Amino acid sequence: MTTRTFRITVRGVFDGLTPEQHAELRSRAAGHDILFAAFTPEGHLSYDLSARAVFTFRYQDTGEAEEDILDATERAESAARGWLDERGYGYKNLRSQAEDLSQAPLGKRQRRAAREV
């Protein structure tokens, strides 16, 4: 079997943050800038509180079968909840979207390389 790579995006909205929590998030905002967003096994958080109270976690996971994407999505949601709960950050509207990269359409360069083989 081949290993499949999954990209899972978990989005939500910060809710009921205290002034201290808000200040803490703002002080760490540079490390969570969307410009540095990446899909990683441990997850990458990005947000911009000056624009909106939304956040996005990006996770990368693997599996061997198509159905493994469901478990990967559950692990990502659980990790995001854990990170938020551990810090006492309130949140709402948590939702996720997952993509199996083996099912993703080929890009222009990939199509060209496939024709050359």
Secondary structure, DSSP 8 states (H G I E B T S, - for coil): ---EEEEEEEEEEE-S--HHHHHHHHHTGGGG-GGG---BTT-EEEE-TTT-SEEEEEEEEEESSTTHHHHHHHHHHHHHHHHHHHHT--EEEEEEEEEEGGGS---HHHHHHHHH-
